[in-house]
Amino acid sequence: MPTIEDARIVLKQVFGYDGFRPGQEKVIEAVLEGRDCIALMPTGAGKSLTFQVPARLLPGTVLVISPLISLMKDQVDALTQVGFRAVSINSSLEFDERRARLAAFRQGEYELVYMAPEALDGPLREMVRGCRLSLIVVDEAHCISQWGHDFRPAYRNLRGLKESLPDVPVLALTATATRPVARDILRQLGMRKPAGWKGSFFRPNLRILARKKGQGGNTREEILGLIRARSGESGIVYCLSRKGVEQTTEFLCEQGIRALPYHAGLPDAERAANQEAFARDEVDVIVATVAFGMGIDKSNVRFVIHRDMPKDIESWYQEMGRAGRDGEPSDCVLFYSWADVRMHERFLEEIDDPELWHAKRQGTVDLFELLERPICRHQGILGHFDEVLAGCATSCDVCALLSVEELAAEGMVARGERGRNRRRARGAATGAAAEGGDTPEVEELFQRLRSLRKELADRQNVPAYIVFSDQVLREMAVRKPGSPLEMLAVPGVGPAKLERYGDAFLEEIGGG
């Protein structure tokens, strides 16, 4: 049986990291021992490695149930970059290609196979039973619970999975689950004496600010200022309605911001093209309803702005959590009002169960009341997830004595001056980049490395962050490796990526 020491070797030799993040090792140990496991790990904590590392060590295929085709594609692209035999099998494939991938799956040719939950309804479920599986991973596992903030009926197809595949361990992963939702996940999946891990939900690299609408400010102008404060960087603006998305996108474009809309009313092709443009850094801002986001694995989102209040605390945490997945400092700004609460009530009209209706409505009120309280934003969110935090000190408007108006005004003054508002992490950055690395020279090299990354990514037809994350590029800019061996010492650079990209990045660093 593979050991955790074997896993550490894979972590270093394949992914280029010296050590596991909190929780990863415990979850991987449970998986290697063949135990069921549930892991509550916040976005950016490295959930994917908890099954990708075992996939290299275990005999058989790891089957990953994932909710969105775009997310599968990004993960498969990233795995292929580091030498994995990985594939997705979904409804977007041509018949012959789908049949070929299924045949290869049956023959055990893949280390990882990604499927949507819909695939496990009908004949495909029987076919999966005939494959040699080492692990079943249920990603975004909170989608199975109607008490969760993002229930998806297709996830009900996963009920009874343990009965049909009793000898295959199940790993349930989620970044947002309260205690009742976690219990429901265990029950729905039929998990037996599972190991468990709950990581800290505190993400100090996210600076959270909130602003009540209708108190003298102009929300639209302030959103523009916030975006200009992060000029040239990637961000998401969430709106409650399709109309809000269209109006906000039009306004931002008129002001010279490279923005595109995303909502369920757009044609499928346009929606996919807009998401792709954002993923590839061809536009800076995507303005979206909450239909957008779960399929985004983009690590360099530097701000998330809510023009309207989300439906509950879990949704807020998950949506703003799409910022700063690479650990770099990022801003999360929420505009809210009681009118938003009333708007959410309209969305509950289709719920027949009075208990569920009340629970959902109360979730919205709880968020409004939390925002009204003058307490640390991180402390309030963590309290909802049964975690105690004394205060963030500098990572929210309440603790840092900073206002949305001030930050927006700063952006309007800057008018696109790149780098002006890139405040380095307040104890959040790791490695060399944390040690005062934010000099003009480092920033200039970082921007050159970003340009090179985009050029290489475009050549391969993949999003830029799949080549290297911003955090890896910052480490390169600070360390300035001068040889392949020094490049390998940069966290996140493994042998496969060194071979693929090392010469190009070494040349760019040396040519400065």
Secondary structure by P-SEA (a helix, b strand, c coil): cccaaaaaaaaaccccccccccaaaaaaaaaaaccccccccccccccccccaaaaacccbbbbbbcccaaaaaaaaaaaaaaccccccccccccaaaaaaaaaaaaaccccbbbbcccccccaaaaaaaacccccccccccccccccccccccccccccccccccccbbbbbbbccccaaaaaaaaaaacccbbbbbbcccccccbbbbbbbccccccaaaaaaaaaaaaccccbbbbbccaaaaaaaaaaaaaaccccccccccccaaaaaaaaaaaaaccccbbbbccccccccccccccccccccccccaaaaaaaaccccccccbbbbbbbccaaaaaaaaaaacccccaaaaaaaaaaaaaaaaaaaccccaaaaaaaaaccccccccccccccccccaaaaaaaaaaacccccccccccccccccccccccccaaaaaaaaaaaaaaaaaaaaacccccccccaaaaaaaaaaccccaaaaaacccccaaaaaacaaaaaaaaaac
